[in-house]
Amino acid sequence: MRHKDVIELLSITIVEDDLNNQIEQEVPRPVFANEFDIGATEYYSAGAQGLKPEKRFEIYAFEYRGETKFKYNGNEYTIIRTQTKGEKIRLTGEKKNG
């Protein structure tokens, strides 16, 4: 299956400003991905735990470096679940409010 979508995995780095204050900065890294549906069972199981899974993407596992967020179509998602499937990994995201 060809990866037809592009998501941005977001990592956090610490930079210093002119006054030597440490500031967190998000660094996006684009990767190719495939979007998958979220099944009803997973949706309702997550809902029982107060989570709301909205997007799921599959990428190659070697491209994932433990990021906790991703962006897709201008929306930011918090990764609430990872699932390894051989050489690929599925990332399930909950939309970030605000």
C-alpha positions as CSV (number, residue, x, y, z in Angstrom):
1,M,0.0,0.0,0.0
2,R,1.4,3.4,-1.0
3,H,1.6,6.1,1.6
4,K,-0.5,8.9,0.0
5,D,-0.9,11.3,2.9
6,V,1.6,13.5,4.6
7,I,1.6,14.2,8.4
8,E,4.0,16.3,10.4
9,L,5.4,14.6,13.5
10,L,6.1,17.3,16.1
11,S,9.1,17.0,18.4
12,I,10.0,19.5,21.1
13,T,13.4,21.2,21.4
14,I,14.6,23.7,23.9
15,V,16.1,27.0,22.6
16,E,17.4,30.0,24.4
17,D,16.3,33.5,23.6
18,D,18.5,36.7,23.8
19,L,18.0,36.8,27.6
20,N,19.0,33.1,28.0
21,N,15.5,32.1,28.8
22,Q,14.8,28.5,27.8
23,I,11.8,28.2,25.5
24,E,10.1,25.1,24.1
25,Q,9.9,25.0,20.3
26,E,8.0,22.5,18.2
27,V,9.9,21.2,15.3
28,P,7.8,19.6,12.5
29,R,9.1,16.6,10.5
30,P,7.0,15.6,7.5
31,V,6.5,11.8,6.8
32,F,4.4,9.9,4.4
33,A,1.4,8.0,5.9
34,N,-1.8,6.2,5.2
35,E,-5.0,7.2,7.0
36,F,-7.0,4.4,8.7
37,D,-10.5,4.4,10.1
38,I,-11.0,4.2,13.9
39,G,-13.2,1.2,14.7
40,A,-16.3,1.5,16.8
41,T,-14.9,-0.8,19.5
42,E,-11.7,1.2,19.9
43,Y,-13.7,4.5,19.8
44,Y,-16.1,3.5,22.6
45,S,-13.3,1.9,24.7
46,A,-11.3,5.0,24.5
47,G,-14.4,7.2,25.2
48,A,-14.9,5.2,28.5
49,Q,-11.4,6.4,29.5
50,G,-12.1,10.0,28.7
51,L,-10.3,9.9,25.3
52,K,-11.6,10.8,21.9
53,P,-9.6,9.2,19.1
54,E,-10.2,11.1,15.8
55,K,-7.4,10.2,13.4
56,R,-5.2,7.2,12.8
57,F,-2.3,7.0,10.5
58,E,0.2,4.3,9.7
59,I,3.9,5.1,9.0
60,Y,7.1,3.2,8.8
61,A,8.3,2.4,12.3
62,F,11.8,3.6,11.7
63,E,10.4,7.1,11.1
64,Y,8.8,7.3,14.5
65,R,11.0,8.7,17.2
66,G,8.6,8.8,20.1
67,E,6.9,12.1,19.2
68,T,3.8,12.9,21.2
69,K,2.0,15.0,18.6
70,F,1.3,15.2,14.9
71,K,-0.3,17.7,12.5
72,Y,-2.6,16.9,9.6
73,N,-4.4,19.4,7.4
74,G,-3.6,22.3,9.8
75,N,-5.0,20.5,12.9
76,E,-2.8,19.3,15.8
77,Y,-3.4,15.9,17.4
78,T,-2.0,14.4,20.6
79,I,-0.9,10.8,20.1
80,I,-3.0,8.7,22.5
81,R,-2.0,5.3,21.2
82,T,0.7,3.6,19.2
83,Q,0.4,0.1,17.7
84,T,3.3,-1.7,16.0
85,K,2.4,-3.8,13.0
86,G,5.7,-5.4,11.8
87,E,7.7,-2.7,10.0
88,K,5.0,-0.1,10.4
89,I,3.4,1.7,13.3
90,R,-0.1,3.1,13.7
91,L,-0.6,6.4,15.5
92,T,-4.0,7.3,16.9
93,G,-4.5,11.0,17.6
94,E,-6.9,13.1,19.6
95,K,-7.6,16.6,18.3
96,K,-6.0,19.3,20.5
97,N,-8.4,22.0,21.6
98,G,-7.6,25.6,21.1
